[in-house]
Amino acid sequence: MELNDFIENFANQFDDTDVSEFKPDTEFKEMEEWTSLIAFSEIVMIKNEYGVTLKGDDIKNAKTIEDLFKVVSSRNN
């Protein structure tokens, strides 16, 4: 699993935000488009793409996209 691929998959859940806005240090919950629906979409995407089930606390505790990537990576073995 590569960070850049994860960022691309993460960005694909957003409709109105340009992909160039997404970097490892992007604080995704601060993005204007971030909603509970996007959070749910991210959880589903991560389950489908990486076979990892996230909990609400995983997203709550992650500040950046890279933080979330690390959680998924640690469970994707």
mmCIF file of the N, C-alpha and C atoms, coordinates in Angstrom:
data_MODEL
# 
_entry.id   MODEL 
# 
loop_
_atom_site.group_PDB 
_atom_site.id 
_atom_site.type_symbol 
_atom_site.label_atom_id 
_atom_site.label_alt_id 
_atom_site.label_comp_id 
_atom_site.label_asym_id 
_atom_site.label_entity_id 
_atom_site.label_seq_id 
_atom_site.pdbx_PDB_ins_code 
_atom_site.Cartn_x 
_atom_site.Cartn_y 
_atom_site.Cartn_z 
_atom_site.occupancy 
_atom_site.B_iso_or_equiv 
_atom_site.pdbx_formal_charge 
_atom_site.auth_seq_id 
_atom_site.auth_comp_id 
_atom_site.auth_asym_id 
_atom_site.auth_atom_id 
_atom_site.pdbx_PDB_model_num 
ATOM 1   N N  . MET A 1 1  ? 0.848   -1.179 0.000  1.00 0.00 ? 1  MET A N  1 
ATOM 2   C CA . MET A 1 1  ? 0.000   0.000  0.000  1.00 0.00 ? 1  MET A CA 1 
ATOM 3   C C  . MET A 1 1  ? 0.891   1.238  0.000  1.00 0.00 ? 1  MET A C  1 
ATOM 4   N N  . GLU A 1 2  ? 0.644   2.106  -0.938 1.00 0.00 ? 2  GLU A N  1 
ATOM 5   C CA . GLU A 1 2  ? 1.442   3.327  -1.089 1.00 0.00 ? 2  GLU A CA 1 
ATOM 6   C C  . GLU A 1 2  ? 0.653   4.545  -0.614 1.00 0.00 ? 2  GLU A C  1 
ATOM 7   N N  . LEU A 1 3  ? 1.337   5.476  0.010  1.00 0.00 ? 3  LEU A N  1 
ATOM 8   C CA . LEU A 1 3  ? 0.699   6.690  0.509  1.00 0.00 ? 3  LEU A CA 1 
ATOM 9   C C  . LEU A 1 3  ? 0.041   7.483  -0.617 1.00 0.00 ? 3  LEU A C  1 
ATOM 10  N N  . ASN A 1 4  ? 0.717   7.622  -1.758 1.00 0.00 ? 4  ASN A N  1 
ATOM 11  C CA . ASN A 1 4  ? 0.145   8.401  -2.859 1.00 0.00 ? 4  ASN A CA 1 
ATOM 12  C C  . ASN A 1 4  ? -1.142  7.774  -3.392 1.00 0.00 ? 4  ASN A C  1 
ATOM 13  N N  . ASP A 1 5  ? -1.193  6.459  -3.467 1.00 0.00 ? 5  ASP A N  1 
ATOM 14  C CA . ASP A 1 5  ? -2.419  5.780  -3.904 1.00 0.00 ? 5  ASP A CA 1 
ATOM 15  C C  . ASP A 1 5  ? -3.535  5.994  -2.886 1.00 0.00 ? 5  ASP A C  1 
ATOM 16  N N  . PHE A 1 6  ? -3.178  5.922  -1.604 1.00 0.00 ? 6  PHE A N  1 
ATOM 17  C CA . PHE A 1 6  ? -4.159  6.142  -0.556 1.00 0.00 ? 6  PHE A CA 1 
ATOM 18  C C  . PHE A 1 6  ? -4.735  7.558  -0.647 1.00 0.00 ? 6  PHE A C  1 
ATOM 19  N N  . ILE A 1 7  ? -3.861  8.537  -0.866 1.00 0.00 ? 7  ILE A N  1 
ATOM 20  C CA . ILE A 1 7  ? -4.314  9.929  -0.984 1.00 0.00 ? 7  ILE A CA 1 
ATOM 21  C C  . ILE A 1 7  ? -5.256  10.075 -2.177 1.00 0.00 ? 7  ILE A C  1 
ATOM 22  N N  . GLU A 1 8  ? -4.925  9.445  -3.291 1.00 0.00 ? 8  GLU A N  1 
ATOM 23  C CA . GLU A 1 8  ? -5.782  9.526  -4.473 1.00 0.00 ? 8  GLU A CA 1 
ATOM 24  C C  . GLU A 1 8  ? -7.146  8.907  -4.196 1.00 0.00 ? 8  GLU A C  1 
ATOM 25  N N  . ASN A 1 9  ? -7.168  7.742  -3.571 1.00 0.00 ? 9  ASN A N  1 
ATOM 26  C CA . ASN A 1 9  ? -8.441  7.103  -3.223 1.00 0.00 ? 9  ASN A CA 1 
ATOM 27  C C  . ASN A 1 9  ? -9.223  7.955  -2.235 1.00 0.00 ? 9  ASN A C  1 
ATOM 28  N N  . PHE A 1 10 ? -8.523  8.541  -1.283 1.00 0.00 ? 10 PHE A N  1 
ATOM 29  C CA . PHE A 1 10 ? -9.145  9.429  -0.294 1.00 0.00 ? 10 PHE A CA 1 
ATOM 30  C C  . PHE A 1 10 ? -9.778  10.621 -1.002 1.00 0.00 ? 10 PHE A C  1 
ATOM 31  N N  . ALA A 1 11 ? -9.035  11.245 -1.901 1.00 0.00 ? 11 ALA A N  1 
ATOM 32  C CA . ALA A 1 11 ? -9.500  12.443 -2.618 1.00 0.00 ? 11 ALA A CA 1 
ATOM 33  C C  . ALA A 1 11 ? -10.704 12.137 -3.495 1.00 0.00 ? 11 ALA A C  1 
ATOM 34  N N  . ASN A 1 12 ? -10.783 10.928 -4.014 1.00 0.00 ? 12 ASN A N  1 
ATOM 35  C CA . ASN A 1 12 ? -11.890 10.557 -4.893 1.00 0.00 ? 12 ASN A CA 1 
ATOM 36  C C  . ASN A 1 12 ? -13.247 10.567 -4.198 1.00 0.00 ? 12 ASN A C  1 
ATOM 37  N N  . GLN A 1 13 ? -13.264 10.613 -2.878 1.00 0.00 ? 13 GLN A N  1 
ATOM 38  C CA . GLN A 1 13 ? -14.528 10.653 -2.137 1.00 0.00 ? 13 GLN A CA 1 
ATOM 39  C C  . GLN A 1 13 ? -15.109 12.070 -2.082 1.00 0.00 ? 13 GLN A C  1 
ATOM 40  N N  . PHE A 1 14 ? -14.325 13.037 -2.499 1.00 0.00 ? 14 PHE A N  1 
ATOM 41  C CA . PHE A 1 14 ? -14.749 14.444 -2.492 1.00 0.00 ? 14 PHE A CA 1 
ATOM 42  C C  . PHE A 1 14 ? -15.176 14.834 -3.898 1.00 0.00 ? 14 PHE A C  1 
ATOM 43  N N  . ASP A 1 15 ? -16.279 15.551 -4.014 1.00 0.00 ? 15 ASP A N  1 
ATOM 44  C CA . ASP A 1 15 ? -16.785 15.971 -5.321 1.00 0.00 ? 15 ASP A CA 1 
ATOM 45  C C  . ASP A 1 15 ? -16.257 17.326 -5.763 1.00 0.00 ? 15 ASP A C  1 
ATOM 46  N N  . ASP A 1 16 ? -16.120 18.257 -4.842 1.00 0.00 ? 16 ASP A N  1 
ATOM 47  C CA . ASP A 1 16 ? -15.850 19.649 -5.205 1.00 0.00 ? 16 ASP A CA 1 
ATOM 48  C C  . ASP A 1 16 ? -14.430 20.129 -4.895 1.00 0.00 ? 16 ASP A C  1 
ATOM 49  N N  . THR A 1 17 ? -13.628 19.303 -4.264 1.00 0.00 ? 17 THR A N  1 
ATOM 50  C CA . THR A 1 17 ? -12.277 19.712 -3.884 1.00 0.00 ? 17 THR A CA 1 
ATOM 51  C C  . THR A 1 17 ? -11.286 19.123 -4.880 1.00 0.00 ? 17 THR A C  1 
ATOM 52  N N  . ASP A 1 18 ? -10.436 19.972 -5.424 1.00 0.00 ? 18 ASP A N  1 
ATOM 53  C CA . ASP A 1 18 ? -9.444  19.532 -6.405 1.00 0.00 ? 18 ASP A CA 1 
ATOM 54  C C  . ASP A 1 18 ? -8.441  18.577 -5.763 1.00 0.00 ? 18 ASP A C  1 
ATOM 55  N N  . VAL A 1 19 ? -8.059  17.572 -6.515 1.00 0.00 ? 19 VAL A N  1 
ATOM 56  C CA . VAL A 1 19 ? -7.118  16.557 -6.026 1.00 0.00 ? 19 VAL A CA 1 
ATOM 57  C C  . VAL A 1 19 ? -5.808  17.185 -5.549 1.00 0.00 ? 19 VAL A C  1 
ATOM 58  N N  . SER A 1 20 ? -5.409  18.281 -6.154 1.00 0.00 ? 20 SER A N  1 
ATOM 59  C CA . SER A 1 20 ? -4.154  18.935 -5.769 1.00 0.00 ? 20 SER A CA 1 
ATOM 60  C C  . SER A 1 20 ? -4.183  19.456 -4.331 1.00 0.00 ? 20 SER A C  1 
ATOM 61  N N  . GLU A 1 21 ? -5.355  19.554 -3.738 1.00 0.00 ? 21 GLU A N  1 
ATOM 62  C CA . GLU A 1 21 ? -5.493  20.020 -2.352 1.00 0.00 ? 21 GLU A CA 1 
ATOM 63  C C  . GLU A 1 21 ? -5.098  18.944 -1.335 1.00 0.00 ? 21 GLU A C  1 
ATOM 64  N N  . PHE A 1 22 ? -4.991  17.711 -1.788 1.00 0.00 ? 22 PHE A N  1 
ATOM 65  C CA . PHE A 1 22 ? -4.757  16.588 -0.888 1.00 0.00 ? 22 PHE A CA 1 
ATOM 66  C C  . PHE A 1 22 ? -3.281  16.228 -0.838 1.00 0.00 ? 22 PHE A C  1 
ATOM 67  N N  . LYS A 1 23 ? -2.697  16.368 0.332  1.00 0.00 ? 23 LYS A N  1 
ATOM 68  C CA . LYS A 1 23 ? -1.288  16.058 0.594  1.00 0.00 ? 23 LYS A CA 1 
ATOM 69  C C  . LYS A 1 23 ? -1.225  15.205 1.869  1.00 0.00 ? 23 LYS A C  1 
ATOM 70  N N  . PRO A 1 24 ? -0.094  14.566 2.154  1.00 0.00 ? 24 PRO A N  1 
ATOM 71  C CA . PRO A 1 24 ? -0.001  13.777 3.385  1.00 0.00 ? 24 PRO A CA 1 
ATOM 72  C C  . PRO A 1 24 ? -0.349  14.579 4.643  1.00 0.00 ? 24 PRO A C  1 
ATOM 73  N N  . ASP A 1 25 ? 0.030   15.858 4.672  1.00 0.00 ? 25 ASP A N  1 
ATOM 74  C CA . ASP A 1 25 ? -0.211  16.669 5.874  1.00 0.00 ? 25 ASP A CA 1 
ATOM 75  C C  . ASP A 1 25 ? -1.516  17.456 5.836  1.00 0.00 ? 25 ASP A C  1 
ATOM 76  N N  . THR A 1 26 ? -2.393  17.155 4.867  1.00 0.00 ? 26 THR A N  1 
ATOM 77  C CA . THR A 1 26 ? -3.696  17.816 4.801  1.00 0.00 ? 26 THR A CA 1 
ATOM 78  C C  . THR A 1 26 ? -4.537  17.420 6.007  1.00 0.00 ? 26 THR A C  1 
ATOM 79  N N  . GLU A 1 27 ? -5.026  18.420 6.719  1.00 0.00 ? 27 GLU A N  1 
ATOM 80  C CA . GLU A 1 27 ? -5.922  18.187 7.854  1.00 0.00 ? 27 GLU A CA 1 
ATOM 81  C C  . GLU A 1 27 ? -7.336  18.085 7.292  1.00 0.00 ? 27 GLU A C  1 
ATOM 82  N N  . PHE A 1 28 ? -7.708  16.864 6.972  1.00 0.00 ? 28 PHE A N  1 
ATOM 83  C CA . PHE A 1 28 ? -8.918  16.629 6.179  1.00 0.00 ? 28 PHE A CA 1 
ATOM 84  C C  . PHE A 1 28 ? -10.204 17.098 6.847  1.00 0.00 ? 28 PHE A C  1 
ATOM 85  N N  . LYS A 1 29 ? -10.270 17.061 8.172  1.00 0.00 ? 29 LYS A N  1 
ATOM 86  C CA . LYS A 1 29 ? -11.494 17.495 8.853  1.00 0.00 ? 29 LYS A CA 1 
ATOM 87  C C  . LYS A 1 29 ? -11.667 19.012 8.817  1.00 0.00 ? 29 LYS A C  1 
ATOM 88  N N  . GLU A 1 30 ? -10.609 19.728 8.443  1.00 0.00 ? 30 GLU A N  1 
ATOM 89  C CA . GLU A 1 30 ? -10.678 21.185 8.315  1.00 0.00 ? 30 GLU A CA 1 
ATOM 90  C C  . GLU A 1 30 ? -11.117 21.613 6.913  1.00 0.00 ? 30 GLU A C  1 
ATOM 91  N N  . MET A 1 31 ? -11.246 20.671 6.013  1.00 0.00 ? 31 MET A N  1 
ATOM 92  C CA . MET A 1 31 ? -11.631 20.988 4.637  1.00 0.00 ? 31 MET A CA 1 
ATOM 93  C C  . MET A 1 31 ? -13.104 21.384 4.602  1.00 0.00 ? 31 MET A C  1 
ATOM 94  N N  . GLU A 1 32 ? -13.410 22.349 3.767  1.00 0.00 ? 32 GLU A N  1 
ATOM 95  C CA . GLU A 1 32 ? -14.773 22.872 3.681  1.00 0.00 ? 32 GLU A CA 1 
ATOM 96  C C  . GLU A 1 32 ? -15.784 21.789 3.328  1.00 0.00 ? 32 GLU A C  1 
ATOM 97  N N  . GLU A 1 33 ? -15.391 20.862 2.479  1.00 0.00 ? 33 GLU A N  1 
ATOM 98  C CA . GLU A 1 33 ? -16.310 19.835 1.997  1.00 0.00 ? 33 GLU A CA 1 
ATOM 99  C C  . GLU A 1 33 ? -16.491 18.667 2.970  1.00 0.00 ? 33 GLU A C  1 
ATOM 100 N N  . TRP A 1 34 ? -15.670 18.584 4.024  1.00 0.00 ? 34 TRP A N  1 
ATOM 101 C CA . TRP A 1 34 ? -15.726 17.455 4.948  1.00 0.00 ? 34 TRP A CA 1 
ATOM 102 C C  . TRP A 1 34 ? -17.070 17.435 5.673  1.00 0.00 ? 34 TRP A C  1 
ATOM 103 N N  . THR A 1 35 ? -17.752 16.302 5.604  1.00 0.00 ? 35 THR A N  1 
ATOM 104 C CA . THR A 1 35 ? -19.026 16.093 6.286  1.00 0.00 ? 35 THR A CA 1 
ATOM 105 C C  . THR A 1 35 ? -19.060 14.668 6.833  1.00 0.00 ? 35 THR A C  1 
ATOM 106 N N  . SER A 1 36 ? -20.085 14.366 7.583  1.00 0.00 ? 36 SER A N  1 
ATOM 107 C CA . SER A 1 36 ? -20.241 12.997 8.087  1.00 0.00 ? 36 SER A CA 1 
ATOM 108 C C  . SER A 1 36 ? -20.470 12.020 6.930  1.00 0.00 ? 36 SER A C  1 
ATOM 109 N N  . LEU A 1 37 ? -21.098 12.481 5.862  1.00 0.00 ? 37 LEU A N  1 
ATOM 110 C CA . LEU A 1 37 ? -21.307 11.620 4.691  1.00 0.00 ? 37 LEU A CA 1 
ATOM 111 C C  . LEU A 1 37 ? -19.970 11.272 4.028  1.00 0.00 ? 37 LEU A C  1 
ATOM 112 N N  . ILE A 1 38 ? -19.072 12.249 3.941  1.00 0.00 ? 38 ILE A N  1 
ATOM 113 C CA . ILE A 1 38 ? -17.733 11.978 3.376  1.00 0.00 ? 38 ILE A CA 1 
ATOM 114 C C  . ILE A 1 38 ? -16.987 11.020 4.309  1.00 0.00 ? 38 ILE A C  1 
ATOM 115 N N  . ALA A 1 39 ? -17.114 11.226 5.611  1.00 0.00 ? 39 ALA A N  1 
ATOM 116 C CA . ALA A 1 39 ? -16.458 10.325 6.569  1.00 0.00 ? 39 ALA A CA 1 
ATOM 117 C C  . ALA A 1 39 ? -16.933 8.889  6.346  1.00 0.00 ? 39 ALA A C  1 
ATOM 118 N N  . PHE A 1 40 ? -18.237 8.722  6.175  1.00 0.00 ? 40 PHE A N  1 
ATOM 119 C CA . PHE A 1 40 ? -18.783 7.392  5.912  1.00 0.00 ? 40 PHE A CA 1 
ATOM 120 C C  . PHE A 1 40 ? -18.241 6.838  4.597  1.00 0.00 ? 40 PHE A C  1 
ATOM 121 N N  . SER A 1 41 ? -18.171 7.681  3.567  1.00 0.00 ? 41 SER A N  1 
ATOM 122 C CA . SER A 1 41 ? -17.627 7.256  2.268  1.00 0.00 ? 41 SER A CA 1 
ATOM 123 C C  . SER A 1 41 ? -16.183 6.800  2.406  1.00 0.00 ? 41 SER A C  1 
ATOM 124 N N  . GLU A 1 42 ? -15.410 7.507  3.226  1.00 0.00 ? 42 GLU A N  1 
ATOM 125 C CA . GLU A 1 42 ? -14.011 7.113  3.457  1.00 0.00 ? 42 GLU A CA 1 
ATOM 126 C C  . GLU A 1 42 ? -13.939 5.753  4.145  1.00 0.00 ? 42 GLU A C  1 
ATOM 127 N N  . ILE A 1 43 ? -14.789 5.541  5.130  1.00 0.00 ? 43 ILE A N  1 
ATOM 128 C CA . ILE A 1 43 ? -14.810 4.260  5.846  1.00 0.00 ? 43 ILE A CA 1 
ATOM 129 C C  . ILE A 1 43 ? -15.127 3.117  4.884  1.00 0.00 ? 43 ILE A C  1 
ATOM 130 N N  . VAL A 1 44 ? -16.121 3.321  4.017  1.00 0.00 ? 44 VAL A N  1 
ATOM 131 C CA . VAL A 1 44 ? -16.505 2.295  3.038  1.00 0.00 ? 44 VAL A CA 1 
ATOM 132 C C  . VAL A 1 44 ? -15.378 2.054  2.033  1.00 0.00 ? 44 VAL A C  1 
ATOM 133 N N  . MET A 1 45 ? -14.785 3.148  1.530  1.00 0.00 ? 45 MET A N  1 
ATOM 134 C CA . MET A 1 45 ? -13.686 3.014  0.566  1.00 0.00 ? 45 MET A CA 1 
ATOM 135 C C  . MET A 1 45 ? -12.528 2.230  1.181  1.00 0.00 ? 45 MET A C  1 
ATOM 136 N N  . ILE A 1 46 ? -12.168 2.542  2.415  1.00 0.00 ? 46 ILE A N  1 
ATOM 137 C CA . ILE A 1 46 ? -11.046 1.867  3.077  1.00 0.00 ? 46 ILE A CA 1 
ATOM 138 C C  . ILE A 1 46 ? -11.362 0.387  3.277  1.00 0.00 ? 46 ILE A C  1 
ATOM 139 N N  . LYS A 1 47 ? -12.589 0.074  3.624  1.00 0.00 ? 47 LYS A N  1 
ATOM 140 C CA . LYS A 1 47 ? -13.001 -1.336 3.775  1.00 0.00 ? 47 LYS A CA 1 
ATOM 141 C C  . LYS A 1 47 ? -12.900 -2.055 2.431  1.00 0.00 ? 47 LYS A C  1 
ATOM 142 N N  . ASN A 1 48 ? -13.414 -1.414 1.364  1.00 0.00 ? 48 ASN A N  1 
ATOM 143 C CA . ASN A 1 48 ? -13.426 -2.054 0.047  1.00 0.00 ? 48 ASN A CA 1 
ATOM 144 C C  . ASN A 1 48 ? -12.039 -2.158 -0.576 1.00 0.00 ? 48 ASN A C  1 
ATOM 145 N N  . GLU A 1 49 ? -11.235 -1.113 -0.464 1.00 0.00 ? 49 GLU A N  1 
ATOM 146 C CA . GLU A 1 49 ? -9.918  -1.067 -1.114 1.00 0.00 ? 49 GLU A CA 1 
ATOM 147 C C  . GLU A 1 49 ? -8.829  -1.783 -0.325 1.00 0.00 ? 49 GLU A C  1 
ATOM 148 N N  . TYR A 1 50 ? -8.918  -1.712 1.009  1.00 0.00 ? 50 TYR A N  1 
ATOM 149 C CA . TYR A 1 50 ? -7.807  -2.188 1.836  1.00 0.00 ? 50 TYR A CA 1 
ATOM 150 C C  . TYR A 1 50 ? -8.199  -3.304 2.812  1.00 0.00 ? 50 TYR A C  1 
ATOM 151 N N  . GLY A 1 51 ? -9.493  -3.625 2.871  1.00 0.00 ? 51 GLY A N  1 
ATOM 152 C CA . GLY A 1 51 ? -9.936  -4.688 3.762  1.00 0.00 ? 51 GLY A CA 1 
ATOM 153 C C  . GLY A 1 51 ? -9.805  -4.343 5.227  1.00 0.00 ? 51 GLY A C  1 
ATOM 154 N N  . VAL A 1 52 ? -9.809  -3.055 5.549  1.00 0.00 ? 52 VAL A N  1 
ATOM 155 C CA . VAL A 1 52 ? -9.638  -2.589 6.922  1.00 0.00 ? 52 VAL A CA 1 
ATOM 156 C C  . VAL A 1 52 ? -10.925 -1.907 7.374  1.00 0.00 ? 52 VAL A C  1 
ATOM 157 N N  . THR A 1 53 ? -11.408 -2.307 8.538  1.00 0.00 ? 53 THR A N  1 
ATOM 158 C CA . THR A 1 53 ? -12.597 -1.687 9.105  1.00 0.00 ? 53 THR A CA 1 
ATOM 159 C C  . THR A 1 53 ? -12.166 -0.609 10.097 1.00 0.00 ? 53 THR A C  1 
ATOM 160 N N  . LEU A 1 54 ? -12.505 0.637  9.760  1.00 0.00 ? 54 LEU A N  1 
ATOM 161 C CA . LEU A 1 54 ? -12.198 1.746  10.656 1.00 0.00 ? 54 LEU A CA 1 
ATOM 162 C C  . LEU A 1 54 ? -13.344 1.961  11.632 1.00 0.00 ? 54 LEU A C  1 
ATOM 163 N N  . LYS A 1 55 ? -12.998 2.495  12.772 1.00 0.00 ? 55 LYS A N  1 
ATOM 164 C CA . LYS A 1 55 ? -13.984 2.895  13.766 1.00 0.00 ? 55 LYS A CA 1 
ATOM 165 C C  . LYS A 1 55 ? -14.074 4.415  13.740 1.00 0.00 ? 55 LYS A C  1 
ATOM 166 N N  . GLY A 1 56 ? -15.146 4.930  14.281 1.00 0.00 ? 56 GLY A N  1 
ATOM 167 C CA . GLY A 1 56 ? -15.304 6.380  14.363 1.00 0.00 ? 56 GLY A CA 1 
ATOM 168 C C  . GLY A 1 56 ? -14.128 7.032  15.063 1.00 0.00 ? 56 GLY A C  1 
ATOM 169 N N  . ASP A 1 57 ? -13.622 6.393  16.111 1.00 0.00 ? 57 ASP A N  1 
ATOM 170 C CA . ASP A 1 57 ? -12.484 6.949  16.851 1.00 0.00 ? 57 ASP A CA 1 
ATOM 171 C C  . ASP A 1 57 ? -11.228 7.026  15.997 1.00 0.00 ? 57 ASP A C  1 
ATOM 172 N N  . ASP A 1 58 ? -11.084 6.120  15.030 1.00 0.00 ? 58 ASP A N  1 
ATOM 173 C CA . ASP A 1 58 ? -9.915  6.159  14.155 1.00 0.00 ? 58 ASP A CA 1 
ATOM 174 C C  . ASP A 1 58 ? -9.902  7.468  13.362 1.00 0.00 ? 58 ASP A C  1 
ATOM 175 N N  . ILE A 1 59 ? -11.053 7.839  12.856 1.00 0.00 ? 59 ILE A N  1 
ATOM 176 C CA . ILE A 1 59 ? -11.139 9.099  12.111 1.00 0.00 ? 59 ILE A CA 1 
ATOM 177 C C  . ILE A 1 59 ? -11.055 10.276 13.071 1.00 0.00 ? 59 ILE A C  1 
ATOM 178 N N  . LYS A 1 60 ? -11.716 10.174 14.195 1.00 0.00 ? 60 LYS A N  1 
ATOM 179 C CA . LYS A 1 60 ? -11.700 11.254 15.186 1.00 0.00 ? 60 LYS A CA 1 
ATOM 180 C C  . LYS A 1 60 ? -10.271 11.562 15.650 1.00 0.00 ? 60 LYS A C  1 
ATOM 181 N N  . ASN A 1 61 ? -9.469  10.528 15.840 1.00 0.00 ? 61 ASN A N  1 
ATOM 182 C CA . ASN A 1 61 ? -8.115  10.703 16.361 1.00 0.00 ? 61 ASN A CA 1 
ATOM 183 C C  . ASN A 1 61 ? -7.094  11.074 15.292 1.00 0.00 ? 61 ASN A C  1 
ATOM 184 N N  . ALA A 1 62 ? -7.418  10.856 14.029 1.00 0.00 ? 62 ALA A N  1 
ATOM 185 C CA . ALA A 1 62 ? -6.503  11.205 12.937 1.00 0.00 ? 62 ALA A CA 1 
ATOM 186 C C  . ALA A 1 62 ? -6.648  12.695 12.623 1.00 0.00 ? 62 ALA A C  1 
ATOM 187 N N  . LYS A 1 63 ? -5.530  13.355 12.478 1.00 0.00 ? 63 LYS A N  1 
ATOM 188 C CA . LYS A 1 63 ? -5.552  14.779 12.140 1.00 0.00 ? 63 LYS A CA 1 
ATOM 189 C C  . LYS A 1 63 ? -5.301  14.987 10.647 1.00 0.00 ? 63 LYS A C  1 
ATOM 190 N N  . THR A 1 64 ? -4.366  14.215 10.101 1.00 0.00 ? 64 THR A N  1 
ATOM 191 C CA . THR A 1 64 ? -3.985  14.373 8.693  1.00 0.00 ? 64 THR A CA 1 
ATOM 192 C C  . THR A 1 64 ? -4.310  13.098 7.916  1.00 0.00 ? 64 THR A C  1 
ATOM 193 N N  . ILE A 1 65 ? -4.240  13.204 6.603  1.00 0.00 ? 65 ILE A N  1 
ATOM 194 C CA . ILE A 1 65 ? -4.443  12.026 5.760  1.00 0.00 ? 65 ILE A CA 1 
ATOM 195 C C  . ILE A 1 65 ? -3.377  10.979 6.065  1.00 0.00 ? 65 ILE A C  1 
ATOM 196 N N  . GLU A 1 66 ? -2.159  11.430 6.299  1.00 0.00 ? 66 GLU A N  1 
ATOM 197 C CA . GLU A 1 66 ? -1.088  10.474 6.619  1.00 0.00 ? 66 GLU A CA 1 
ATOM 198 C C  . GLU A 1 66 ? -1.358  9.759  7.940  1.00 0.00 ? 66 GLU A C  1 
ATOM 199 N N  . ASP A 1 67 ? -1.940  10.446 8.920  1.00 0.00 ? 67 ASP A N  1 
ATOM 200 C CA . ASP A 1 67 ? -2.313  9.787  10.177 1.00 0.00 ? 67 ASP A CA 1 
ATOM 201 C C  . ASP A 1 67 ? -3.275  8.635  9.908  1.00 0.00 ? 67 ASP A C  1 
ATOM 202 N N  . LEU A 1 68 ? -4.259  8.884  9.068  1.00 0.00 ? 68 LEU A N  1 
ATOM 203 C CA . LEU A 1 68 ? -5.235  7.853  8.734  1.00 0.00 ? 68 LEU A CA 1 
ATOM 204 C C  . LEU A 1 68 ? -4.580  6.722  7.942  1.00 0.00 ? 68 LEU A C  1 
ATOM 205 N N  . PHE A 1 69 ? -3.690  7.088  7.030  1.00 0.00 ? 69 PHE A N  1 
ATOM 206 C CA . PHE A 1 69 ? -2.933  6.092  6.263  1.00 0.00 ? 69 PHE A CA 1 
ATOM 207 C C  . PHE A 1 69 ? -2.162  5.164  7.208  1.00 0.00 ? 69 PHE A C  1 
ATOM 208 N N  . LYS A 1 70 ? -1.553  5.708  8.227  1.00 0.00 ? 70 LYS A N  1 
ATOM 209 C CA . LYS A 1 70 ? -0.780  4.902  9.180  1.00 0.00 ? 70 LYS A CA 1 
ATOM 210 C C  . LYS A 1 70 ? -1.668  3.918  9.921  1.00 0.00 ? 70 LYS A C  1 
ATOM 211 N N  . VAL A 1 71 ? -2.875  4.342  10.268 1.00 0.00 ? 71 VAL A N  1 
ATOM 212 C CA . VAL A 1 71 ? -3.815  3.448  10.941 1.00 0.00 ? 71 VAL A CA 1 
ATOM 213 C C  . VAL A 1 71 ? -4.179  2.296  10.009 1.00 0.00 ? 71 VAL A C  1 
ATOM 214 N N  . VAL A 1 72 ? -4.515  2.627  8.771  1.00 0.00 ? 72 VAL A N  1 
ATOM 215 C CA . VAL A 1 72 ? -4.899  1.607  7.802  1.00 0.00 ? 72 VAL A CA 1 
ATOM 216 C C  . VAL A 1 72 ? -3.711  0.675  7.524  1.00 0.00 ? 72 VAL A C  1 
ATOM 217 N N  . SER A 1 73 ? -2.528  1.244  7.363  1.00 0.00 ? 73 SER A N  1 
ATOM 218 C CA . SER A 1 73 ? -1.327  0.433  7.092  1.00 0.00 ? 73 SER A CA 1 
ATOM 219 C C  . SER A 1 73 ? -1.042  -0.543 8.226  1.00 0.00 ? 73 SER A C  1 
ATOM 220 N N  . SER A 1 74 ? -1.244  -0.093 9.451  1.00 0.00 ? 74 SER A N  1 
ATOM 221 C CA . SER A 1 74 ? -0.944  -0.955 10.591 1.00 0.00 ? 74 SER A CA 1 
ATOM 222 C C  . SER A 1 74 ? -1.905  -2.136 10.687 1.00 0.00 ? 74 SER A C  1 
ATOM 223 N N  . ARG A 1 75 ? -3.060  -2.027 10.067 1.00 0.00 ? 75 ARG A N  1 
ATOM 224 C CA . ARG A 1 75 ? -4.065  -3.104 10.129 1.00 0.00 ? 75 ARG A CA 1 
ATOM 225 C C  . ARG A 1 75 ? -4.148  -3.885 8.830  1.00 0.00 ? 75 ARG A C  1 
ATOM 226 N N  . ASN A 1 76 ? -3.393  -3.481 7.825  1.00 0.00 ? 76 ASN A N  1 
ATOM 227 C CA . ASN A 1 76 ? -3.439  -4.117 6.515  1.00 0.00 ? 76 ASN A CA 1 
ATOM 228 C C  . ASN A 1 76 ? -2.223  -5.019 6.345  1.00 0.00 ? 76 ASN A C  1 
ATOM 229 N N  . ASN A 1 77 ? -2.228  -6.129 7.044  1.00 0.00 ? 77 ASN A N  1 
ATOM 230 C CA . ASN A 1 77 ? -1.087  -7.051 6.961  1.00 0.00 ? 77 ASN A CA 1 
ATOM 231 C C  . ASN A 1 77 ? -1.475  -8.377 6.454  1.00 0.00 ? 77 ASN A C  1 
# 
